[in-house]
Structure formats: C-alpha cells, structure tokens
Amino acid sequence: MSETTPGIDIRSTYRVARNQQQKPHPRSAEHTVGTSARPPRPERSHHRGSNPNRRPPVSQEQRQKFSAAQRAYVTTDPRWAAHRQKLADAQIARRMTLTPEEFDMVVKLRARGRTFSYIEAEIGVCHDVIRRELAERGYSTARIRKDRRAKRGAGYWRSFD
C-alpha cells in the first residue's frame, strides 16, 4: 500500500455482513423465486394512475366550504390582484392569436426583412401562430430572399464572429 492510504483492503469494507438469524424481506429475491406476478394492490378508485378522471368523493358541505373560502379570498385578500394578473398573463401566453397591434408589428418586421424566428423572439409569440395569422390574412409566409433579408451591422463586434 502507499504511504497515504492505510493498509486496509478497501474491498472488504464494502461487504455487508448478513445476519443469518434475520428473516428475509418479503419482496427480496429469495422470497419471489418462481413467482412472476405481484401481489394484488388494494383498490384505490381515486388514484390518478388507475383512472385520471376520478377524484376522491367530496361532500356537498365540503364543496360549499371551498366555495365560501374562494369567495373570501377574492373579496378580502390583498394578494388576489397580483394572482389575477398572473392568471391573465398565463392566458395571454397560451393564446393562439395575435392582437391587431402585434399583427401590424409582424407585417412591418417582415417588410424590413426579419425572419420568423427573429419576430418570435421579438414579440414572444410562437412562429407557427405568426405564420398561420399571416396566411389567413393573405400575406406571404415564404422565405425572405437573401437580398431582402436584414443584414448584420458592420461594427467592431463582427470581429468576434
């Protein structure tokens, strides 16, 4: 052995001494030899894995309590305004259309030679939505010719390319 490590064989420290008097675990390899089926699980009708449409049953009075608590949160909690704005922002992010202002911006950017990926990053709407909106309104969605495409600037930063 080297000077930095003691004279102990490392492999022997990783061996686990098994107590012969201890019974094996029911799901251990010795117990399940020859059996391929798992023991049946208890029936859980509300478990999402078995049927995702089922939930644990809720009584009518419990529903009324939930409803009252929700109304109290909306009317009295000062955090509701921020929560509502967050929900509205999420709806806007999921939307599949462009506002008239966004559409005008897309048309102007396309006229200036911007690509769909650039416009997507600029306004934060998926390029598929942009293409669909342009096609529905009769605008071309073809690739922009190289001579019409926006050119990169000629500044000092081009030396880093």
Backbone as ProteinMPNN parsed JSONL, in Angstrom:
{"seq_chain_A": "MSETTPGIDIRSTYRVARNQQQKPHPRSAEHTVGTSARPPRPERSHHRGSNPNRRPPVSQEQRQKFSAAQRAYVTTDPRWAAHRQKLADAQIARRMTLTPEEFDMVVKLRARGRTFSYIEAEIGVCHDVIRRELAERGYSTARIRKDRRAKRGAGYWRSFD", "coords_chain_A": {"N_chain_A": [[0.834, -1.182, 0.0], [0.276, 2.378, -0.369], [1.939, 5.319, 1.007], [0.038, 7.181, 1.783], [-2.402, 5.893, 2.104], [-3.965, 3.712, 4.433], [-3.142, 0.363, 5.488], [-5.446, -1.138, 4.816], [-7.671, -3.277, 3.205], [-9.721, -1.983, 0.828], [-11.888, -3.156, -0.468], [-12.922, -4.998, 1.319], [-14.23, -3.457, 3.168], [-16.604, -2.747, 2.024], [-18.208, -4.919, 2.01], [-21.146, -6.409, 3.192], [-22.06, -7.723, 6.186], [-24.172, -10.383, 6.61], [-26.84, -11.071, 8.707], [-27.599, -14.159, 9.817], [-29.766, -14.978, 11.298], [-31.786, -13.256, 10.798], [-34.899, -12.773, 9.216], [-35.655, -12.973, 5.706], [-36.613, -10.138, 3.71], [-40.0, -9.707, 2.644], [-40.254, -9.036, -0.09], [-37.877, -9.707, -1.185], [-35.287, -11.202, -3.269], [-35.006, -13.948, -2.645], [-37.487, -14.643, -1.696], [-39.254, -14.269, -3.791], [-38.629, -16.078, -5.766], [-39.496, -18.003, -8.514], [-42.035, -16.946, -8.689], [-43.914, -14.812, -10.697], [-45.864, -12.931, -10.727], [-47.063, -9.965, -9.233], [-48.143, -9.276, -5.865], [-51.646, -8.63, -5.367], [-52.78, -5.253, -5.501], [-54.317, -2.936, -3.212], [-57.652, -1.767, -3.873], [-57.938, 1.372, -5.269], [-59.897, 3.74, -6.018], [-59.741, 6.474, -6.391], [-57.217, 6.944, -7.149], [-54.895, 8.542, -9.222], [-53.374, 7.242, -11.122], [-54.703, 4.927, -11.906], [-57.252, 5.717, -12.87], [-57.59, 8.636, -14.298], [-59.707, 10.44, -14.296], [-61.16, 10.202, -12.024], [-61.711, 11.394, -8.765], [-61.166, 11.721, -5.21], [-64.208, 11.337, -3.41], [-66.199, 14.223, -2.711], [-68.066, 15.873, -0.301], [-71.254, 17.638, -0.313], [-71.395, 19.715, 1.56], [-68.687, 20.141, 1.986], [-67.936, 21.116, -0.515], [-69.334, 23.53, -0.453], [-67.978, 24.814, 1.595], [-65.454, 25.104, 0.379], [-66.185, 26.814, -1.696], [-67.054, 29.084, -0.302], [-64.661, 29.791, 0.949], [-63.117, 30.41, -1.3], [-64.535, 32.633, -2.324], [-64.156, 34.398, -0.183], [-61.404, 34.737, -0.315], [-61.132, 36.047, -2.779], [-62.528, 38.43, -2.319], [-61.387, 39.621, -0.021], [-58.605, 39.191, 0.306], [-55.491, 40.78, -0.108], [-53.634, 39.831, -1.913], [-54.958, 38.891, -4.089], [-55.244, 40.509, -6.409], [-52.686, 40.519, -7.606], [-52.474, 37.795, -8.064], [-54.573, 37.391, -9.841], [-53.656, 38.898, -12.02], [-51.438, 37.388, -12.679], [-52.678, 35.013, -13.541], [-54.031, 36.023, -15.774], [-51.867, 36.794, -17.372], [-50.804, 34.273, -17.895], [-52.842, 33.212, -19.462], [-52.629, 34.853, -21.703], [-50.124, 34.098, -22.599], [-50.666, 31.518, -23.442], [-52.3, 31.867, -25.58], [-53.473, 31.66, -28.981], [-53.522, 33.489, -31.017], [-52.917, 36.664, -32.654], [-52.793, 40.015, -31.464], [-54.261, 43.018, -32.898], [-52.301, 45.071, -32.88], [-49.927, 43.611, -32.565], [-50.024, 42.141, -34.922], [-49.735, 44.148, -36.853], [-47.133, 44.93, -36.195], [-45.746, 42.595, -36.859], [-46.119, 42.53, -39.641], [-44.738, 44.852, -40.377], [-42.138, 44.203, -39.512], [-41.631, 41.977, -41.147], [-41.624, 43.256, -43.604], [-39.311, 44.676, -43.338], [-37.495, 42.697, -43.596], [-37.143, 40.751, -41.635], [-36.799, 37.551, -40.063], [-38.963, 34.728, -39.237], [-38.163, 33.528, -36.839], [-36.776, 35.603, -35.605], [-38.827, 37.493, -35.284], [-40.509, 36.039, -33.635], [-38.984, 35.898, -31.271], [-38.918, 38.58, -30.727], [-41.584, 39.491, -30.231], [-42.639, 37.523, -28.644], [-44.392, 35.417, -29.361], [-45.342, 32.294, -30.66], [-43.791, 31.023, -33.641], [-45.349, 29.507, -35.341], [-47.939, 30.411, -34.894], [-47.672, 33.002, -35.842], [-47.119, 32.537, -38.569], [-49.527, 31.248, -39.333], [-51.446, 33.281, -38.869], [-50.58, 35.249, -40.691], [-50.936, 33.853, -43.119], [-53.718, 33.413, -43.071], [-54.655, 35.98, -43.471], [-53.79, 36.598, -45.954], [-51.116, 37.271, -46.457], [-47.738, 36.749, -47.513], [-45.939, 33.84, -46.568], [-43.591, 32.866, -47.307], [-40.054, 32.09, -47.539], [-37.749, 34.722, -46.901], [-36.043, 36.372, -49.445], [-32.493, 36.307, -49.891], [-31.293, 38.742, -50.627], [-33.151, 40.564, -49.679], [-33.211, 40.144, -47.022], [-32.577, 41.146, -43.621], [-29.533, 42.714, -42.913], [-26.492, 42.074, -41.148], [-24.903, 44.31, -38.884], [-21.959, 46.417, -39.446], [-20.175, 46.782, -37.408], [-17.59, 46.943, -34.829], [-17.96, 44.619, -33.394], [-18.241, 42.508, -35.14], [-15.814, 41.372, -35.511], [-15.595, 39.394, -33.665], [-16.88, 37.176, -34.543]], "CA_chain_A": [[0.0, 0.0, 0.0], [1.06, 3.611, -0.437], [2.12, 5.989, 2.294], [-1.136, 7.987, 2.144], [-3.543, 5.061, 2.466], [-3.617, 2.692, 5.424], [-3.007, -0.992, 4.978], [-6.748, -1.812, 4.845], [-8.205, -3.596, 1.884], [-10.957, -1.217, 0.667], [-12.977, -4.023, -0.883], [-13.524, -5.688, 2.459], [-15.083, -2.541, 3.934], [-17.901, -2.6, 1.375], [-19.01, -6.119, 2.186], [-22.137, -6.303, 4.259], [-22.222, -8.997, 6.887], [-25.587, -10.683, 6.709], [-27.249, -11.762, 9.913], [-28.273, -15.38, 9.393], [-30.986, -15.184, 12.06], [-32.789, -12.31, 10.342], [-35.74, -13.29, 8.141], [-35.564, -12.137, 4.504], [-37.721, -9.234, 3.442], [-40.974, -10.417, 1.811], [-40.084, -8.763, -1.515], [-36.496, -9.957, -1.577], [-35.128, -12.157, -4.368], [-35.216, -15.319, -2.181], [-38.907, -14.872, -1.474], [-40.024, -14.212, -5.027], [-38.145, -17.042, -6.748], [-40.555, -18.845, -9.056], [-43.295, -16.211, -8.837], [-43.735, -13.677, -11.599], [-46.936, -11.958, -10.531], [-47.023, -9.182, -7.998], [-49.354, -9.444, -5.061], [-52.644, -7.633, -5.779], [-52.796, -3.993, -4.753], [-55.672, -2.581, -2.761], [-58.404, -0.973, -4.847], [-57.932, 2.808, -4.962], [-60.636, 4.311, -7.141], [-59.387, 7.877, -6.577], [-55.804, 7.037, -7.516], [-54.821, 9.127, -10.56], [-52.743, 6.345, -12.069], [-55.641, 3.937, -12.418], [-58.296, 6.399, -13.626], [-57.303, 10.042, -14.023], [-60.908, 11.257, -14.187], [-61.78, 10.023, -10.714], [-61.119, 12.058, -7.611], [-61.845, 11.277, -4.003], [-65.52, 11.974, -3.319], [-66.294, 15.427, -1.871], [-69.46, 16.067, 0.086], [-71.844, 18.926, -0.7], [-70.995, 20.741, 2.533], [-67.275, 20.435, 1.738], [-67.924, 21.997, -1.682], [-69.784, 24.857, -0.027], [-66.87, 25.41, 2.349], [-64.457, 25.524, -0.607], [-66.719, 27.952, -2.424], [-67.027, 30.236, 0.601], [-63.265, 30.177, 1.137], [-62.681, 31.052, -2.54], [-65.129, 33.975, -2.373], [-63.49, 35.232, 0.827], [-60.068, 35.059, -0.841], [-61.27, 37.026, -3.861], [-63.025, 39.722, -1.839], [-60.662, 40.251, 1.082], [-57.147, 39.017, 0.313], [-54.815, 41.77, -0.962], [-52.826, 39.149, -2.925], [-55.784, 38.444, -5.199], [-54.989, 41.3, -7.613], [-51.468, 40.001, -8.232], [-52.783, 36.441, -8.534], [-55.417, 37.521, -11.035], [-52.798, 39.351, -13.11], [-50.622, 36.237, -13.061], [-53.538, 34.127, -14.322], [-54.281, 36.674, -17.059], [-50.631, 36.694, -18.147], [-50.691, 32.887, -18.355], [-53.788, 33.058, -20.561], [-52.063, 35.533, -22.866], [-49.01, 33.286, -23.08], [-51.19, 30.319, -24.09], [-53.21, 32.196, -26.677], [-53.054, 31.206, -30.293], [-53.813, 34.534, -31.999], [-52.182, 37.916, -32.497], [-53.596, 41.224, -31.345], [-54.056, 43.858, -34.084], [-51.02, 45.775, -32.778], [-48.877, 42.637, -32.838], [-50.057, 41.794, -36.338], [-49.106, 45.266, -37.573], [-45.695, 44.865, -35.942], [-45.223, 41.477, -37.64], [-46.088, 42.932, -41.047], [-43.645, 45.818, -40.535], [-40.863, 43.497, -39.378], [-41.43, 41.172, -42.351], [-41.276, 44.174, -44.687], [-37.914, 45.062, -43.112], [-36.638, 41.555, -43.864], [-36.905, 39.939, -40.44], [-37.243, 36.164, -40.153], [-39.971, 34.351, -38.25], [-37.534, 33.271, -35.537], [-36.477, 36.908, -35.019], [-40.099, 38.088, -34.859], [-40.967, 35.234, -32.497], [-38.252, 36.342, -30.076], [-39.203, 39.991, -30.505], [-42.905, 39.744, -29.646], [-42.974, 36.474, -27.676], [-45.475, 34.556, -29.836], [-44.801, 31.168, -31.423], [-43.71, 31.294, -35.078], [-46.465, 28.837, -36.008], [-49.076, 31.322, -34.796], [-47.389, 34.124, -36.744], [-47.316, 32.044, -39.938], [-50.939, 30.994, -39.562], [-52.15, 34.567, -38.95], [-50.229, 35.879, -41.963], [-51.56, 33.102, -44.201], [-55.162, 33.65, -43.035], [-54.948, 37.332, -43.955], [-53.332, 36.742, -47.312], [-49.726, 37.708, -46.565], [-46.821, 35.671, -47.873], [-45.152, 33.231, -45.496], [-42.418, 32.257, -47.939], [-38.768, 32.555, -47.019], [-37.322, 36.019, -47.419], [-34.856, 36.226, -50.286], [-31.268, 36.732, -49.222], [-31.017, 40.158, -50.87], [-34.093, 41.385, -48.902], [-33.076, 39.822, -45.606], [-31.857, 42.154, -42.841], [-28.087, 42.46, -42.893], [-25.847, 42.35, -39.869], [-24.145, 45.558, -38.864], [-20.533, 46.312, -39.781], [-19.444, 47.338, -36.262], [-16.385, 46.257, -34.339], [-18.302, 43.322, -32.819], [-18.157, 41.473, -36.17], [-14.513, 40.715, -35.415], [-15.694, 38.295, -32.71], [-17.587, 36.049, -35.176]], "C_chain_A": [[0.877, 1.243, 0.0], [1.161, 4.246, 0.938], [0.871, 6.726, 2.738], [-2.327, 7.145, 2.545], [-3.115, 4.019, 3.478], [-3.615, 1.313, 4.783], [-4.297, -1.774, 5.009], [-7.184, -2.082, 3.421], [-9.58, -2.941, 1.766], [-12.122, -2.127, 0.329], [-13.652, -4.707, 0.294], [-14.428, -4.765, 3.261], [-16.455, -2.397, 3.308], [-18.761, -3.839, 1.486], [-19.957, -5.932, 3.366], [-22.285, -7.675, 4.886], [-23.712, -9.237, 7.088], [-25.857, -11.49, 7.966], [-28.072, -12.98, 9.496], [-29.581, -15.604, 10.131], [-32.115, -14.264, 11.593], [-33.578, -12.911, 9.176], [-35.594, -12.388, 6.91], [-36.799, -11.257, 4.354], [-38.692, -9.921, 2.493], [-40.774, -10.186, 0.305], [-38.664, -9.022, -1.99], [-36.439, -11.046, -2.648], [-35.398, -13.579, -3.906], [-36.705, -15.639, -2.061], [-39.685, -14.983, -2.784], [-39.53, -15.179, -6.091], [-39.308, -17.914, -7.187], [-41.889, -18.147, -9.197], [-43.049, -15.008, -9.716], [-44.774, -12.597, -11.376], [-46.744, -11.23, -9.207], [-48.249, -9.494, -7.165], [-50.359, -8.349, -5.435], [-52.586, -6.396, -4.885], [-54.204, -3.71, -4.278], [-56.346, -1.673, -3.797], [-58.437, 0.484, -4.392], [-58.614, 3.516, -6.122], [-60.24, 5.759, -7.401], [-57.945, 8.056, -7.033], [-55.684, 7.491, -8.961], [-54.187, 8.188, -11.577], [-53.718, 5.357, -12.681], [-56.734, 4.576, -13.266], [-58.153, 7.892, -13.366], [-58.538, 10.915, -13.875], [-61.573, 11.149, -12.829], [-61.015, 10.772, -9.647], [-61.795, 11.506, -6.363], [-63.191, 11.998, -3.871], [-65.507, 13.146, -2.337], [-67.774, 15.641, -1.57], [-69.94, 17.459, -0.326], [-71.429, 20.023, 0.279], [-69.508, 21.11, 2.372], [-67.132, 21.361, 0.525], [-68.335, 23.41, -1.303], [-68.706, 25.569, 0.776], [-65.786, 25.907, 1.403], [-64.909, 26.796, -1.321], [-66.687, 29.218, -1.565], [-65.597, 30.723, 0.813], [-62.73, 30.882, -0.106], [-63.24, 32.472, -2.644], [-64.469, 34.911, -1.37], [-62.106, 35.641, 0.345], [-60.161, 36.156, -1.889], [-61.654, 38.401, -3.315], [-62.129, 40.388, -0.815], [-59.146, 40.186, 0.998], [-56.471, 40.022, -0.616], [-53.942, 41.12, -2.044], [-53.618, 38.765, -4.157], [-55.482, 39.213, -6.479], [-53.75, 40.783, -8.353], [-51.707, 38.6, -8.799], [-53.605, 36.497, -9.813], [-54.595, 37.96, -12.241], [-51.924, 38.202, -13.611], [-51.427, 35.251, -13.914], [-53.808, 34.714, -15.711], [-53.049, 36.599, -17.951], [-50.441, 35.284, -18.695], [-51.641, 32.632, -19.514], [-53.241, 33.691, -21.84], [-50.93, 34.704, -23.459], [-49.5, 32.057, -23.836], [-52.014, 30.622, -25.338], [-52.619, 31.816, -28.021], [-53.385, 32.225, -31.385], [-52.941, 35.745, -31.707], [-53.164, 39.054, -32.297], [-53.37, 42.06, -32.601], [-52.722, 44.618, -34.06], [-49.853, 44.84, -33.096], [-48.841, 42.272, -34.318], [-49.412, 42.898, -37.178], [-47.602, 45.242, -37.401], [-45.056, 43.737, -36.762], [-45.095, 41.875, -39.11], [-44.94, 43.906, -41.292], [-42.286, 45.125, -40.451], [-40.587, 42.616, -40.601], [-41.034, 42.06, -43.531], [-39.822, 44.634, -44.561], [-36.963, 43.878, -43.269], [-36.332, 40.69, -42.663], [-37.475, 38.54, -40.622], [-38.276, 35.874, -39.078], [-39.345, 34.111, -36.88], [-37.196, 34.594, -34.836], [-37.759, 37.542, -34.478], [-40.648, 37.359, -33.648], [-40.291, 35.697, -31.211], [-38.604, 37.782, -29.725], [-40.531, 40.218, -29.797], [-43.366, 38.642, -28.7], [-44.159, 35.617, -28.069], [-44.86, 33.5, -30.747], [-44.835, 31.453, -32.921], [-44.822, 30.611, -35.858], [-47.706, 29.729, -36.008], [-48.882, 32.478, -35.769], [-47.631, 33.7, -38.185], [-48.801, 31.851, -40.242], [-51.719, 32.298, -39.73], [-51.842, 35.259, -40.271], [-50.922, 35.184, -43.136], [-53.066, 33.346, -44.257], [-55.526, 35.001, -43.631], [-54.339, 37.623, -45.327], [-51.916, 37.257, -47.492], [-48.838, 36.502, -46.86], [-46.08, 35.163, -46.64], [-43.912, 32.556, -46.053], [-41.141, 32.796, -47.301], [-38.418, 33.883, -47.662], [-36.052, 35.801, -48.23], [-33.659, 36.843, -49.589], [-30.999, 38.223, -49.433], [-31.968, 41.072, -50.112], [-33.941, 41.178, -47.4], [-32.279, 40.911, -44.891], [-30.395, 41.763, -42.744], [-27.539, 42.782, -41.516], [-25.048, 43.63, -39.975], [-22.672, 45.316, -39.144], [-19.671, 46.829, -38.637], [-18.283, 46.473, -35.835], [-16.7, 44.856, -33.816], [-18.251, 42.202, -33.846], [-16.819, 40.742, -36.112], [-14.527, 39.513, -34.473], [-16.392, 37.082, -33.321], [-16.679, 34.887, -35.429]], "O_chain_A": [[2.063, 1.182, 0.324], [0.556, 3.78, 1.904], [0.649, 6.889, 3.938], [-3.197, 7.634, 3.266], [-2.006, 3.493, 3.389], [-4.051, 1.149, 3.643], [-4.257, -2.987, 5.213], [-7.077, -1.223, 2.546], [-10.5, -3.289, 2.505], [-13.238, -1.894, 0.793], [-14.855, -4.964, 0.248], [-15.312, -5.244, 3.97], [-17.391, -1.967, 3.983], [-19.929, -3.817, 1.097], [-19.593, -5.366, 4.397], [-22.594, -8.658, 4.211], [-24.419, -8.407, 7.658], [-25.174, -12.476, 8.245], [-29.131, -12.834, 8.886], [-30.434, -16.348, 9.647], [-33.273, -14.472, 11.955], [-32.994, -13.488, 8.259], [-35.429, -11.176, 7.049], [-37.887, -11.601, 4.817], [-38.252, -10.657, 1.61], [-41.098, -11.065, -0.493], [-38.289, -8.6, -3.084], [-37.432, -11.73, -2.899], [-35.958, -14.366, -4.669], [-37.126, -16.772, -2.296], [-40.669, -15.718, -2.863], [-39.983, -15.101, -7.233], [-40.016, -18.492, -6.362], [-42.808, -18.718, -9.785], [-42.088, -14.266, -9.51], [-44.578, -11.457, -11.796], [-46.322, -11.811, -8.207], [-49.275, -9.925, -7.692], [-49.95, -7.242, -5.786], [-52.371, -6.49, -3.677], [-55.173, -4.184, -4.869], [-55.681, -0.912, -4.501], [-58.894, 0.799, -3.293], [-57.961, 3.855, -7.11], [-60.387, 6.235, -8.526], [-57.498, 9.177, -7.275], [-56.301, 6.896, -9.844], [-54.436, 8.322, -12.775], [-53.578, 4.987, -13.847], [-57.107, 4.015, -14.296], [-58.56, 8.368, -12.306], [-58.433, 12.034, -13.373], [-62.467, 11.935, -12.518], [-59.784, 10.771, -9.644], [-62.863, 10.899, -6.443], [-63.279, 13.18, -4.202], [-64.89, 13.075, -1.275], [-68.619, 15.597, -2.464], [-69.14, 18.338, -0.645], [-71.142, 21.146, -0.138], [-69.124, 22.258, 2.596], [-66.31, 22.277, 0.532], [-67.747, 24.38, -1.782], [-68.536, 26.783, 0.658], [-65.252, 27.001, 1.59], [-64.128, 27.726, -1.522], [-66.333, 30.293, -2.048], [-65.349, 31.928, 0.852], [-61.973, 31.846, 0.009], [-62.52, 33.403, -3.005], [-64.245, 36.085, -1.668], [-61.681, 36.774, 0.573], [-59.359, 37.09, -1.888], [-61.159, 39.421, -3.795], [-62.105, 41.617, -0.739], [-58.464, 41.041, 1.563], [-56.832, 40.113, -1.79], [-53.55, 41.793, -2.997], [-53.039, 38.359, -5.165], [-55.466, 38.61, -7.552], [-53.768, 40.629, -9.574], [-51.21, 38.261, -9.872], [-53.361, 35.74, -10.753], [-54.798, 37.467, -13.35], [-51.697, 38.061, -14.813], [-50.914, 34.716, -14.896], [-53.813, 33.988, -16.705], [-53.168, 36.367, -19.154], [-49.973, 35.11, -19.82], [-51.293, 31.916, -20.453], [-53.376, 33.129, -22.927], [-50.791, 34.618, -24.679], [-48.838, 31.596, -24.766], [-52.381, 29.705, -26.072], [-51.405, 31.672, -28.163], [-53.515, 31.858, -32.553], [-52.312, 35.839, -30.653], [-54.243, 39.061, -32.89], [-52.386, 41.842, -33.308], [-52.086, 44.787, -35.101], [-48.916, 45.215, -33.799], [-47.769, 42.114, -34.901], [-48.643, 42.62, -38.098], [-46.866, 45.505, -38.352], [-43.959, 43.899, -37.296], [-44.081, 41.589, -39.748], [-44.243, 43.801, -42.301], [-41.384, 45.429, -41.232], [-39.443, 42.515, -41.045], [-40.209, 41.67, -44.358], [-39.178, 44.945, -45.563], [-35.754, 44.032, -43.096], [-35.343, 39.957, -42.674], [-38.513, 38.365, -41.26], [-38.453, 36.648, -38.137], [-39.944, 34.457, -35.862], [-37.316, 34.695, -33.615], [-37.783, 38.061, -33.362], [-41.19, 37.982, -32.735], [-40.948, 35.867, -30.184], [-38.588, 38.158, -28.553], [-40.616, 41.031, -28.876], [-44.38, 38.803, -28.02], [-44.874, 35.13, -27.194], [-43.95, 33.799, -31.521], [-45.788, 32.051, -33.42], [-45.202, 31.084, -36.929], [-48.432, 29.794, -37.0], [-49.826, 32.888, -36.444], [-48.279, 34.422, -38.943], [-49.273, 32.254, -41.305], [-52.555, 32.411, -40.626], [-52.745, 35.801, -40.909], [-51.433, 35.845, -44.039], [-53.637, 33.474, -45.34], [-56.59, 35.149, -44.232], [-54.372, 38.759, -45.8], [-51.551, 37.65, -48.6], [-49.164, 35.374, -46.492], [-45.652, 35.94, -45.786], [-43.258, 31.772, -45.365], [-41.151, 33.819, -46.616], [-38.75, 34.136, -48.82], [-35.113, 35.143, -47.781], [-33.793, 37.778, -48.801], [-30.527, 38.898, -48.519], [-31.649, 42.244, -49.908], [-34.479, 41.946, -46.603], [-31.401, 41.53, -45.492], [-30.071, 40.597, -42.516], [-28.055, 43.649, -40.811], [-24.572, 43.985, -41.054], [-22.189, 44.185, -39.093], [-18.546, 47.272, -38.869], [-18.029, 45.412, -36.405], [-15.821, 43.995, -33.789], [-18.22, 41.034, -33.458], [-16.701, 39.621, -36.606], [-13.596, 38.708, -34.472], [-16.483, 36.045, -32.664], [-17.117, 33.863, -35.954]]}, "name": "protein", "num_of_chains": 1, "seq": "MSETTPGIDIRSTYRVARNQQQKPHPRSAEHTVGTSARPPRPERSHHRGSNPNRRPPVSQEQRQKFSAAQRAYVTTDPRWAAHRQKLADAQIARRMTLTPEEFDMVVKLRARGRTFSYIEAEIGVCHDVIRRELAERGYSTARIRKDRRAKRGAGYWRSFD"}
